């Protein structure tokens, strides 16, 4: 049971990290880049 719990916890942490990285990349890519301002 302990091994399963640790595996589940590791999976959750990994998924959260991946989602956070994907969200940052998504926000960075969709950030409005308008060279007309400069």
Helices and strands as residue ranges (DSSP letters): H 2-30
